[in-house]
Amino acid sequence: MRLLLTLLATAVLQAAGRPNMILFLADDLGYGDLGCQGHPVIKSPSLDAFARQGVRLTQCYSASAVCSPSRSALLTGRTPHRNGVYTWIAEGAEVHLRTREITLPRLLKEAGYNTCHSGKWHLNGLFNNPAQPQPGDHGYEWWMATQNNAAPTHENPVNFVRNGTPAGPMQGYSAPLVVGEAITWLKEKRDPAKPFFLAVWTHEPHYPIKSDPAFKALYPDLADDVQREHHANVTQMDHAFGQLMKALDQQGLAEQTFVFFTSDNGPEGDGEKSPGRGSTGGLRGRKRDLHEGGIRVPGIARWPGKITPGTTCDIPVIGSDAFPTLLGIAGVSVPADRVLDGVDVMPLLTGKAAEVKRPQPLFWRLHMAPNAKIAMREGDWKILANAELTEFELYNLKSDALETTDLKDRESRRFHEMKGRLIEHNTAIDAEGPDWWKRLSPNGGKPRGADAPKKKAKAGKSA
């Protein structure tokens, strides 16, 4: 009976033009970490099939090179230093996504959507503590989350909280558990008479990882167990994604649901010896670096009947675009009382436009040693600066996507013009956002000097 009601309700919603939406976010997944992105070894059949059903974004960017800032931009449409989440958030830190920021789930809930978050949160330091806003305070009616990583690893995590109540020890692996919660919500908890917004944010393949032996068994030829664990971890996430897509089909929801898949930043480690064997697809830099390998990530969107299957989009898009794009799909107006850094990119995804007008440039800023940098992209050109704005680099990404040749001397006029705009834009953002970044550590948002040197030693594993 419930399935019949669901099918009838979704038919009504489709006629009313109010689609469902899913925002699926992987953690530390590199630009080259999927088969459809060119990886020669990693098995990602679910996402490879998903890419054939929709559009693959070849120049998709996260809004930061670490996790918390990227997540804040997805939900607010505002670049991280503007919305205040300027760094990854350590447990107990002061930094958090403030309720003065208007979030995507909040606006969708007010517009009549059911809203659910399942998976990693990482948008406050005081998790499940009324002293800071929690997922429910930002518009999620149902949520199951962790502050940061699944603990102690992806296997049998003990630190999930469901709607404010600790969930206790769980049996299984993180991505399947997170997707399982989302599927249960789809089948049993939501109101089938309403459209829904579902955020599914997995921990995979963020370290410390643990992969189901069934997925490790898919890589018998890999002698390096660290590499095998990583690749299996990506496949574990991919399989969970496939289970969610299967559930949409079973519930008769796929045709009315816009699904966007992406990652929060580039891959961890050096890619060769240290933990973190993700691939940038050859791009320069990795997580915590504003060169392309730290911020260019997979991006795939599917919306049957709207997005042409098997297509690609080569125009740059960024995480902050999710906010106005999903609101546009839902027919909800964006806030007019604040600066938005993202734009509605649906015309790009549907192939109806070759470009979109951006009132604000593509911009990144991250003050984390040793790669504290600021970056801005205009067209094919990208300028990078150190945190003090005293050293600069300039690249043409159309001819040099690997950022091998600094053109600031050869393109002197362009460089000085972009340098001026970068400094002006950065100053405007500073004037709007909170000053946490001035007072607190860039490595986790705790008071400067807190827990040092212990915190310094752990910083690389916690972002």
Stockholm file with secondary structure:
# STOCKHOLM 1.0

chainA/1-463         MRLLLTLLATAVLQAAGRPNMILFLADDLGYGDLGCQGHPVIKSPSLDAFARQGVRLTQCYSASAVCSPSRSALLTGRTPHRNGVYTWIAEGAEVHLRTREITLPRLLKEAGYNTCHSGKWHLNGLFNNPAQPQPGDHGYEWWMATQNNAAPTHENPVNFVRNGTPAGPMQGYSAPLVVGEAITWLKEKRDPAKPFFLAVWTHEPHYPIKSDPAFKALYPDLADDVQREHHANVTQMDHAFGQLMKALDQQGLAEQTFVFFTSDNGPEGDGEKSPGRGSTGGLRGRKRDLHEGGIRVPGIARWPGKITPGTTCDIPVIGSDAFPTLLGIAGVSVPADRVLDGVDVMPLLTGKAAEVKRPQPLFWRLHMAPNAKIAMREGDWKILANAELTEFELYNLKSDALETTDLKDRESRRFHEMKGRLIEHNTAIDAEGPDWWKRLSPNGGKPRGADAPKKKAKAGKSA
#=GR chainA/1-463 SS CHHHHHHHHHHHHHHHTCCEEEEEEESSCCTTCSGGGTCSSCCCHHHHHHHHHSEEETTEECSSSSHHHHHHHHHHSSCHHHHTCCSCCCTTCSCBCCTTSCCHHHHHHHTTCEEEEEEECCSBSSTTCTTSCCGGGGTCSEEEEESSSCSSSSBSCCCCEETTEECCCCCSBHHHHHHHHHHHIIIIISCTTSCEEEEEECCTTSSSCCCCHHHHTTCTTCCCHHHHHHHHHHHHHHHHHHHHHHHHHHTTCGGGEEEEEEESSCCSSCSSSSSCCCCCTTCSCCTTCCSHHHHBCCEEEECTTTSCTTEEECSCEEGGGHHHHHHHHHTCCCCSSSCCCCCCCHHHHTTSCSCCCCSSCEEEEECCTTCCEEEEEETTEEEEEETTSCCEEEEETTTCTTCCCCCTTTTHHHHHHHHHHHHHHHHHHHHHSCTHHHHBCTTTSSBTTTTTTHHHHHHHHHC
#=GC SS_cons         CHHHHHHHHHHHHHHHTCCEEEEEEESSCCTTCSGGGTCSSCCCHHHHHHHHHSEEETTEECSSSSHHHHHHHHHHSSCHHHHTCCSCCCTTCSCBCCTTSCCHHHHHHHTTCEEEEEEECCSBSSTTCTTSCCGGGGTCSEEEEESSSCSSSSBSCCCCEETTEECCCCCSBHHHHHHHHHHHIIIIISCTTSCEEEEEECCTTSSSCCCCHHHHTTCTTCCCHHHHHHHHHHHHHHHHHHHHHHHHHHTTCGGGEEEEEEESSCCSSCSSSSSCCCCCTTCSCCTTCCSHHHHBCCEEEECTTTSCTTEEECSCEEGGGHHHHHHHHHTCCCCSSSCCCCCCCHHHHTTSCSCCCCSSCEEEEECCTTCCEEEEEETTEEEEEETTSCCEEEEETTTCTTCCCCCTTTTHHHHHHHHHHHHHHHHHHHHHSCTHHHHBCTTTSSBTTTTTTHHHHHHHHHC
//
